[in-house]
Amino acid sequence: MMLEPRTMFFVLAVGNTILALAIGLSNASGSRVRALNTWASACALAAAAWGLYALRDVVPFAVSVLGGFGALTLSFLVQTFAIADFTERRLPRTAACVAWLVSVVTLGAVFAVTYGDERTLVIWASLGVGLWTLAPALAFIFFAPLRSRALYRFTAAVLAASAACDAYRGLHATVSTTPTMSLLDINLTQSLTFGMSFVAMMATSLAFLVMGKERAEGALLQIAATDPLTGLLNRRAFDEHIHREFSRAARASSPISVAMFDLDHFKEVNDTHGHQAGDAVLRSFAAIVATHARESDVAARYGGEEFCIVFTSSSAHASQAAERIRISAAADIVTFGGTTITYTVSAGVAAGEPTAESPTCTIERADQALYNAKCTGRNRITVSP
């Protein structure tokens, strides 16, 4: 069954309009994510493009051809920008916009040189649309998160198939012996090309919405795992991480150590300067911990004024790192309410034995070492035997 192009254009225009409104309105009433607004803009551009194609006999021919091509190809570019924004990837946007402008100017030149010959325009426009369709396809492959990778690859395959249909449409126009050719011709090539455009519209928006859902879930997980005062992991998330790290160390027969920190006489800070000043001290020390912890280490606020770090290294390295943190804390000056506050920390370090004991046992030994540091004068590091 052949599909009537004008009907397909109206369907595509209405479908993209609904998507633009739905995504834009839902984002306006929520967290207002920039990438969602960008995607809504892409849908609006696509709706405008298909609308101009549908109104081929109503609007001026040049407006339908150049306006439709420019809006449609720009929608693919904006989709690519939205995926990059969502995944926090950098793109050479200025260069991409210049490339888009060159493609539109090129089609305009073809239009002027051929005096609007539709066969030539179909060839050039089909190839141009096909190439720009590949932009979001590549973004889905290289930028999309690892979760739901199969969906993103499927979406990229749908976009690639749509691009292939556009290329075939251009090739068909090149070799066709039909005396005249129009965008509104009813034939198998047209039906296949615009039918795939509809499928691509549905697939890309579905994939992008899934990406948005995954981002929201990731943000919620991040909030649930983070201590709101210090920005470090909270106790619950730390317990999950340390069990994973111990399992990894056991499999790889690699060293692992735990260091427990406690701010000395912290109650006096709260009693003298107030709890908000105490919070400022905790945040300042947390920043020191985050600075000295490596990417492979796991740092957390363990509770109250206690902090814990899992070092993916020997106790010797862990004690050296703990000593650097202790020295930085002793030199730290916290300014709050016009007053300056200094503080010190004590720490206990224990080497983990993942094949012989549980993470809880290692934490208990590190905590006992911390207690010994407190009992022997504070502002010092003690290593568990």
C-alpha positions as CSV (number, residue, x, y, z in Angstrom):
1,M,0.0,0.0,0.0
2,M,1.3,3.4,-1.0
3,L,1.3,6.2,1.5
4,E,0.1,9.6,0.4
5,P,3.0,12.0,1.1
6,R,1.0,15.0,2.1
7,T,-0.9,13.0,4.7
8,M,2.4,11.6,6.1
9,F,3.7,15.2,6.3
10,F,0.7,16.3,8.3
11,V,1.0,13.2,10.6
12,L,4.7,14.0,11.2
13,A,4.0,17.7,11.8
14,V,1.2,16.9,14.3
15,G,3.3,14.1,16.0
16,N,6.3,16.4,16.5
17,T,4.1,19.2,17.7
18,I,2.5,17.0,20.3
19,L,6.0,15.8,21.4
20,A,7.3,19.4,21.6
21,L,4.3,20.5,23.7
22,A,4.4,17.5,26.0
23,I,8.1,17.7,26.7
24,G,8.2,21.4,27.0
25,L,5.2,21.7,29.3
26,S,6.3,18.8,31.5
27,N,9.8,20.3,31.8
28,A,8.3,23.8,32.6
29,S,6.4,22.3,35.6
30,G,9.4,20.3,36.8
31,S,13.1,20.8,37.3
32,R,13.5,22.6,34.0
33,V,16.3,20.5,32.5
34,R,18.0,22.3,29.7
35,A,18.4,19.2,27.5
36,L,14.6,18.6,27.6
37,N,13.9,22.2,26.4
38,T,16.5,21.6,23.7
39,W,14.8,18.3,22.6
40,A,11.4,20.1,22.6
41,S,12.9,22.7,20.3
42,A,14.1,20.0,18.0
43,C,10.6,18.5,17.8
44,A,9.2,22.0,17.1
45,L,11.7,22.5,14.3
46,A,10.7,19.1,12.8
47,A,7.0,20.0,13.1
48,A,7.7,23.2,11.2
49,A,9.6,21.4,8.5
50,W,7.0,18.8,7.9
51,G,4.3,21.5,8.0
52,L,6.1,23.4,5.2
53,Y,6.4,20.3,3.1
54,A,2.7,19.6,3.6
55,L,1.8,23.1,2.5
56,R,3.9,22.8,-0.7
57,D,1.0,24.1,-2.9
58,V,0.0,26.8,-0.4
59,V,3.3,28.6,0.6
60,P,5.8,29.8,-2.0
61,F,7.8,26.9,-3.5
62,A,11.2,28.3,-2.3
63,V,9.9,28.7,1.2
64,S,8.7,25.1,1.3
65,V,11.9,23.7,-0.2
66,L,14.5,25.7,1.6
67,G,12.5,26.3,4.8
68,G,11.6,22.7,5.1
69,F,15.1,21.4,4.5
70,G,16.7,24.0,6.8
71,A,14.2,23.3,9.7
72,L,14.4,19.5,9.3
73,T,18.2,19.3,9.2
74,L,18.5,21.8,12.0
75,S,16.2,19.6,14.1
76,F,18.6,16.7,13.8
77,L,21.5,19.0,14.8
78,V,19.5,20.2,17.8
79,Q,18.7,16.6,18.8
80,T,22.4,15.9,18.8
81,F,23.0,19.0,21.1
82,A,20.2,17.7,23.4
83,I,21.9,14.3,23.8
84,A,25.2,16.0,24.4
85,D,23.7,18.2,27.0
86,F,22.0,15.3,28.7
87,T,25.2,13.3,28.9
88,E,27.4,16.4,29.7
89,R,29.5,15.9,26.6
90,R,31.2,18.7,24.7
91,L,30.6,19.3,21.0
92,P,32.1,21.8,18.6
93,R,28.8,23.6,18.3
94,T,30.0,26.6,16.3
95,A,31.6,24.3,13.7
96,A,28.4,22.1,13.6
97,C,26.2,25.2,13.1
98,V,28.5,26.4,10.3
99,A,28.3,23.0,8.6
100,W,24.5,23.2,8.8
101,L,24.4,26.7,7.4
102,V,26.7,25.5,4.5
103,S,24.3,22.7,3.7
104,V,21.3,25.1,3.6
105,V,23.2,27.6,1.4
106,T,24.3,24.8,-0.9
107,L,20.7,23.7,-1.4
108,G,19.8,27.3,-2.0
109,A,22.5,27.6,-4.6
110,V,21.2,24.4,-6.3
111,F,17.7,25.9,-6.3
112,A,18.9,29.1,-7.9
113,V,21.1,27.4,-10.5
114,T,18.4,24.8,-11.6
115,Y,15.5,27.3,-11.4
116,G,13.8,25.1,-8.9
117,D,14.1,21.8,-10.8
118,E,12.4,19.3,-8.5
119,R,14.4,16.3,-9.6
120,T,17.7,18.0,-8.8
121,L,16.3,19.3,-5.5
122,V,15.1,15.8,-4.5
123,I,18.6,14.4,-5.1
124,W,20.4,17.1,-3.1
125,A,17.8,17.4,-0.3
126,S,17.6,13.7,0.2
127,L,21.3,13.3,0.5
128,G,21.5,16.3,2.9
129,V,18.7,15.0,5.1
130,G,20.3,11.6,5.1
131,L,23.6,12.9,6.3
132,W,22.2,15.1,9.1
133,T,20.0,12.1,10.2
134,L,23.3,10.4,11.1
135,A,24.2,13.1,13.6
136,P,21.8,12.0,16.4
137,A,22.5,8.4,15.5
138,L,26.2,8.8,16.2
139,A,25.3,10.7,19.4
140,F,23.2,7.8,20.6
141,I,26.0,5.4,20.0
142,F,28.9,7.4,21.5
143,F,27.2,9.6,24.1
144,A,24.4,7.7,25.5
145,P,24.8,6.1,29.0
146,L,25.7,2.4,29.4
147,R,22.3,1.6,30.9
148,S,19.7,0.7,28.2
149,R,22.6,0.5,25.7
150,A,20.6,-1.9,23.5
151,L,17.7,0.6,23.2
152,Y,20.1,3.4,22.2
153,R,21.8,1.2,19.6
154,F,18.4,0.2,18.3
155,T,17.5,3.8,18.0
156,A,20.7,4.6,16.2
157,A,20.0,1.7,13.8
158,V,16.5,3.1,13.1
159,L,18.0,6.5,12.3
160,A,20.6,4.9,10.1
161,A,17.9,3.0,8.2
162,S,16.0,6.3,7.8
163,A,19.2,7.9,6.4
164,A,19.6,5.0,4.1
165,C,16.1,5.5,2.8
166,D,16.8,9.2,2.2
167,A,20.0,8.2,0.3
168,Y,18.0,5.6,-1.8
169,R,15.4,8.3,-2.5
170,G,18.2,10.5,-3.9
171,L,19.7,7.7,-5.9
172,H,16.3,6.7,-7.2
173,A,15.7,10.3,-8.4
174,T,19.1,10.2,-10.2
175,V,18.4,7.1,-12.2
176,S,14.6,7.4,-12.6
177,T,13.3,7.9,-16.2
178,T,10.2,9.5,-15.0
179,P,9.8,12.8,-16.9
180,T,8.7,14.9,-13.9
181,M,9.2,14.4,-10.2
182,S,7.6,16.0,-7.2
183,L,7.8,15.8,-3.4
184,L,4.1,14.8,-3.4
185,D,4.5,11.9,-5.8
186,I,2.9,8.7,-4.6
187,N,5.3,5.8,-5.0
188,L,7.1,3.0,-3.1
189,T,10.3,5.1,-2.6
190,Q,8.4,8.0,-1.1
191,S,6.3,5.8,1.1
192,L,9.4,4.0,2.4
193,T,11.3,7.2,3.1
194,F,8.6,9.1,4.9
195,G,7.3,6.0,6.7
196,M,10.8,5.5,8.1
197,S,10.8,9.2,9.1
198,F,7.7,8.5,11.2
199,V,9.4,5.5,12.8
200,A,12.5,7.5,13.5
201,M,10.5,10.2,15.2
202,M,8.9,7.7,17.6
203,A,12.1,5.8,18.3
204,T,14.3,8.9,19.0
205,S,11.8,10.5,21.3
206,L,11.2,7.3,23.2
207,A,15.0,6.8,23.6
208,F,15.4,10.4,24.8
209,L,12.6,10.0,27.3
210,V,14.3,6.8,28.6
211,M,17.5,8.7,28.9
212,G,15.7,11.4,30.9
213,K,14.2,8.7,33.2
214,E,17.6,7.2,33.8
215,R,19.1,10.6,34.5
216,A,16.3,11.3,37.1
217,E,16.9,7.9,38.7
218,G,20.6,8.5,38.8
219,A,20.1,11.9,40.4
220,L,17.8,10.3,43.1
221,L,20.4,7.6,43.8
222,Q,23.1,10.3,44.1
223,I,20.9,12.2,46.6
224,A,20.2,9.1,48.5
225,A,23.9,8.2,48.7
226,T,25.2,11.6,49.6
227,D,25.5,13.3,53.0
228,P,23.7,16.6,52.5
229,L,26.1,18.6,54.8
230,T,29.5,17.5,53.5
231,G,28.8,16.2,50.0
232,L,30.6,12.9,50.8
233,L,29.0,9.5,50.8
234,N,26.6,8.8,53.7
235,R,26.9,5.8,56.1
236,R,24.5,3.6,54.1
237,A,26.2,4.2,50.8
238,F,29.6,3.7,52.4
239,D,28.6,0.3,53.8
240,E,27.6,-0.8,50.2
241,H,30.9,0.5,48.7
242,I,33.2,-1.0,51.3
243,H,31.6,-4.5,50.8
244,R,32.2,-4.2,47.0
245,E,35.7,-3.0,47.5
246,F,36.5,-5.9,49.9
247,S,35.1,-8.4,47.4
248,R,37.2,-6.8,44.6
249,A,40.3,-6.9,46.8
250,A,39.7,-10.5,47.7
251,R,39.3,-11.5,44.0
252,A,42.4,-9.6,42.9
253,S,44.5,-10.3,46.0
254,S,45.1,-6.6,46.2
255,P,45.7,-4.5,49.4
256,I,43.0,-2.5,51.1
257,S,43.0,-0.3,54.2
258,V,40.5,1.6,56.3
259,A,41.1,4.9,58.1
260,M,38.8,6.4,60.7
261,F,38.9,10.1,61.5
262,D,37.4,12.0,64.4
263,L,37.5,15.7,65.1
264,D,39.1,16.4,68.4
265,H,37.0,18.2,71.1
266,F,34.3,18.9,68.5
267,K,31.6,19.3,71.2
268,E,33.5,22.4,72.4
269,V,33.3,23.9,68.9
270,N,29.5,23.5,69.0
271,D,29.2,24.8,72.6
272,T,31.5,27.8,72.0
273,H,30.5,28.9,68.5
274,G,27.2,27.2,67.9
275,H,26.1,24.3,65.7
276,Q,26.2,26.3,62.5
277,A,29.8,27.0,63.1
278,G,30.3,23.3,63.8
279,D,28.7,22.5,60.5
280,A,31.1,24.9,58.8
281,V,34.0,23.0,60.4
282,L,32.6,19.7,59.2
283,R,32.3,21.0,55.7
284,S,35.8,22.4,55.7
285,F,37.3,19.1,56.9
286,A,35.2,17.1,54.4
287,A,36.7,19.3,51.6
288,I,40.2,18.3,52.9
289,V,39.2,14.7,52.9
290,A,37.9,14.9,49.3
291,T,41.1,16.7,48.2
292,H,43.4,14.0,49.5
293,A,41.3,10.9,48.6
294,R,42.1,9.4,45.2
295,E,39.4,8.6,42.7
296,S,39.8,4.9,43.6
297,D,39.3,5.6,47.3
298,V,35.9,5.7,49.1
299,A,35.4,8.6,51.5
300,A,32.3,9.1,53.7
301,R,30.9,10.9,56.6
302,Y,30.5,7.9,58.9
303,G,28.4,9.7,61.5
304,G,28.5,13.0,63.6
305,E,32.1,14.2,63.5
306,E,33.5,10.8,62.3
307,F,34.7,10.2,58.8
308,C,36.0,7.1,57.1
309,I,38.1,6.4,54.0
310,V,38.7,3.1,52.3
311,F,42.1,3.2,50.6
312,T,42.8,0.7,47.8
313,S,46.3,0.4,49.0
314,S,48.4,-0.8,51.9
315,S,48.2,0.4,55.5
316,A,51.5,2.2,55.0
317,H,50.2,4.3,52.2
318,A,46.9,4.8,54.1
319,S,48.7,6.0,57.2
320,Q,50.8,8.4,55.0
321,A,47.6,9.8,53.4
322,A,45.9,10.0,56.8
323,E,48.9,12.0,58.1
324,R,48.6,14.4,55.3
325,I,45.0,14.9,56.1
326,R,45.8,15.4,59.8
327,I,48.4,18.1,58.9
328,S,46.0,19.9,56.6
329,A,43.3,19.9,59.2
330,A,45.7,21.3,61.8
331,A,46.6,24.1,59.5
332,D,43.0,24.8,58.5
333,I,41.3,28.0,59.6
334,V,37.5,28.2,59.4
335,T,36.0,31.7,59.5
336,F,32.4,31.9,60.7
337,G,30.5,34.9,62.0
338,G,33.5,37.0,62.2
339,T,35.5,34.5,64.3
340,T,38.2,32.1,63.3
341,I,38.1,28.5,64.4
342,T,40.9,26.0,64.4
343,Y,40.7,22.3,65.0
344,T,42.6,19.0,64.9
345,V,41.7,15.4,64.1
346,S,42.8,12.0,65.2
347,A,42.8,8.9,63.1
348,G,43.1,5.2,63.2
349,V,44.3,3.0,60.3
350,A,43.8,-0.7,59.8
351,A,44.9,-3.0,57.0
352,G,42.1,-5.0,55.6
353,E,42.2,-8.8,55.2
354,P,39.4,-9.4,52.8
355,T,40.0,-13.2,52.6
356,A,40.1,-13.6,56.4
357,E,37.7,-11.0,57.9
358,S,34.7,-8.9,57.1
359,P,34.7,-5.2,56.4
360,T,33.0,-4.7,59.7
361,C,35.9,-6.3,61.5
362,T,38.4,-4.0,59.7
363,I,36.3,-0.9,60.6
364,E,36.3,-2.1,64.2
365,R,40.1,-2.4,64.3
366,A,40.4,1.1,62.7
367,D,38.0,2.5,65.2
368,Q,40.0,0.9,68.1
369,A,43.2,2.5,66.6
370,L,41.3,5.8,66.6
371,Y,40.4,5.3,70.2
372,N,44.0,4.7,71.0
373,A,45.0,7.9,69.2
374,K,42.5,9.8,71.3
375,C,43.8,8.3,74.5
376,T,47.4,9.1,73.8
377,G,47.0,12.8,73.3
378,R,44.8,13.4,70.1
379,N,45.9,15.1,66.9
380,R,47.8,12.0,65.8
381,I,47.6,8.8,63.7
382,T,47.6,5.3,65.2
383,V,48.0,2.1,63.1
384,S,46.3,-1.1,64.1
385,P,48.7,-4.0,64.5
